Amino acid sequence: MFAAVSCGSGNSVDSALSQIEKAMEKVEKNKTSMTEADWTALEKELEQPLQVLQEAMESNNVSWAKKMKISATMLRYTTVLTEAALNTAAKESGLAVDSISSISKQVQEAMGSDEMKEAMQELQKAAEELKKLSN
């Protein structure tokens, strides 16, 4: 099994991406109620998929288009986790919810900024061009 993971085959990468996307949905749905135990379980659950994606990014066994998809997915994953982690930190440390909400809003604004939107559009265009080249 490890050999399949380390070679970065498409199926392993697609499966890892699917697992990350499912985790994002779960975190988005439960972002205000996640506990430290939830984070620990999530970390353990995603250890293997994250390893697969890291190895895929470092290898020459996946296309540039797939690497672009991995990058975009991981950017979204990081954003979702940051917001949810801020909610957990506020709840468990007793910080003012307004303070955490402000930070969360700043993260969302940064991710929704025109500059970030333009970067994501360019990333999409690059992925489409690379896909054309690989065909």
C-alpha positions as CSV (number, residue, x, y, z in Angstrom):
1,M,0.0,0.0,0.0
2,F,2.8,2.5,0.8
3,A,4.3,2.0,-2.6
4,A,1.0,3.1,-4.2
5,V,1.0,6.2,-2.0
6,S,4.7,7.1,-2.6
7,C,4.5,6.8,-6.3
8,G,1.7,9.5,-6.3
9,S,-0.6,7.6,-8.6
10,G,-3.7,9.5,-9.8
11,N,-6.1,7.3,-7.9
12,S,-4.2,7.8,-4.6
13,V,-4.1,11.6,-5.2
14,D,-7.8,11.7,-6.2
15,S,-8.7,9.7,-3.1
16,A,-6.6,12.0,-0.9
17,L,-8.2,15.1,-2.4
18,S,-11.7,13.6,-1.9
19,Q,-10.9,12.9,1.8
20,I,-9.6,16.5,2.3
21,E,-12.8,17.9,0.6
22,K,-15.0,15.8,2.9
23,A,-13.1,17.0,5.9
24,M,-13.5,20.6,4.8
25,E,-17.3,20.0,4.6
26,K,-17.3,18.5,8.0
27,V,-15.3,21.3,9.5
28,E,-17.4,24.0,7.8
29,K,-20.6,22.4,9.1
30,N,-19.2,22.1,12.7
31,K,-16.8,25.0,12.8
32,T,-18.4,26.6,15.9
33,S,-18.7,23.4,17.9
34,M,-15.3,21.6,17.3
35,T,-13.4,20.6,20.4
36,E,-9.7,19.8,20.9
37,A,-10.6,16.1,20.7
38,D,-12.3,16.8,17.3
39,W,-9.1,18.5,16.0
40,T,-7.0,15.6,17.2
41,A,-9.3,13.1,15.5
42,L,-9.2,15.2,12.3
43,E,-5.5,15.4,12.3
44,K,-5.1,11.6,12.6
45,E,-7.8,11.1,9.9
46,L,-6.0,13.4,7.5
47,E,-2.4,12.3,8.2
48,Q,-2.3,9.9,5.3
49,P,-4.1,12.0,2.7
50,L,-1.9,15.0,3.5
51,Q,1.2,12.8,3.1
52,V,-0.1,11.6,-0.3
53,L,-0.6,15.1,-1.5
54,Q,2.7,16.3,-0.2
55,E,4.5,13.5,-2.0
56,A,2.5,14.2,-5.2
57,M,3.6,17.8,-5.1
58,E,7.2,16.9,-4.7
59,S,7.2,14.2,-7.4
60,N,7.1,14.2,-11.2
61,N,4.4,11.5,-11.2
62,V,1.4,13.8,-11.4
63,S,0.6,16.4,-14.0
64,W,1.0,20.1,-13.4
65,A,-2.8,20.4,-13.7
66,K,-3.2,18.0,-10.8
67,K,-0.6,19.9,-8.8
68,M,-2.6,23.1,-9.4
69,K,-5.7,21.4,-8.1
70,I,-3.9,20.1,-5.1
71,S,-2.6,23.7,-4.4
72,A,-6.0,25.2,-4.8
73,T,-7.6,22.6,-2.5
74,M,-5.0,23.0,0.1
75,L,-5.4,26.8,0.1
76,R,-9.1,26.4,0.7
77,Y,-8.5,23.7,3.3
78,T,-6.1,26.1,5.2
79,T,-8.7,28.9,5.1
80,V,-11.5,26.6,6.4
81,L,-9.3,25.2,9.1
82,T,-8.0,28.6,10.2
83,E,-11.5,30.0,10.7
84,A,-12.7,26.9,12.6
85,A,-9.6,26.8,14.7
86,L,-10.2,30.4,15.7
87,N,-13.7,29.4,16.9
88,T,-12.3,26.5,18.9
89,A,-9.6,28.7,20.4
90,A,-12.1,31.3,21.4
91,K,-14.4,28.8,23.0
92,E,-11.7,26.8,24.9
93,S,-9.6,29.8,26.0
94,G,-12.5,32.0,26.9
95,L,-11.5,34.8,24.5
96,A,-14.2,37.2,23.5
97,V,-16.2,35.9,20.6
98,D,-16.2,39.4,19.1
99,S,-12.4,39.3,19.0
100,I,-12.3,36.0,17.3
101,S,-15.1,37.0,14.9
102,S,-13.1,40.0,13.9
103,I,-10.0,37.9,13.2
104,S,-12.1,35.4,11.3
105,K,-13.7,38.2,9.3
106,Q,-10.2,39.5,8.4
107,V,-9.2,36.0,7.2
108,Q,-12.4,35.8,5.1
109,E,-11.8,39.2,3.7
110,A,-8.2,38.4,2.8
111,M,-9.4,35.2,1.0
112,G,-12.2,37.1,-0.7
113,S,-10.1,40.1,-1.7
114,D,-9.8,41.1,-5.4
115,E,-6.1,40.2,-5.3
116,M,-6.8,36.7,-4.0
117,K,-9.7,36.3,-6.5
118,E,-7.4,37.3,-9.3
119,A,-4.7,34.9,-8.1
120,M,-7.2,32.0,-8.0
121,Q,-8.5,33.0,-11.5
122,E,-4.9,32.9,-12.8
123,L,-4.3,29.6,-11.1
124,Q,-7.4,28.2,-12.8
125,K,-6.3,29.6,-16.2
126,A,-2.8,28.0,-15.7
127,A,-4.4,24.7,-14.8
128,E,-6.5,24.8,-17.9
129,E,-3.6,25.6,-20.1
130,L,-1.5,22.9,-18.6
131,K,-4.3,20.4,-19.1
132,K,-4.5,21.4,-22.8
133,L,-0.7,20.8,-23.0
134,S,-0.9,17.4,-21.3
135,N,-3.6,16.2,-23.9
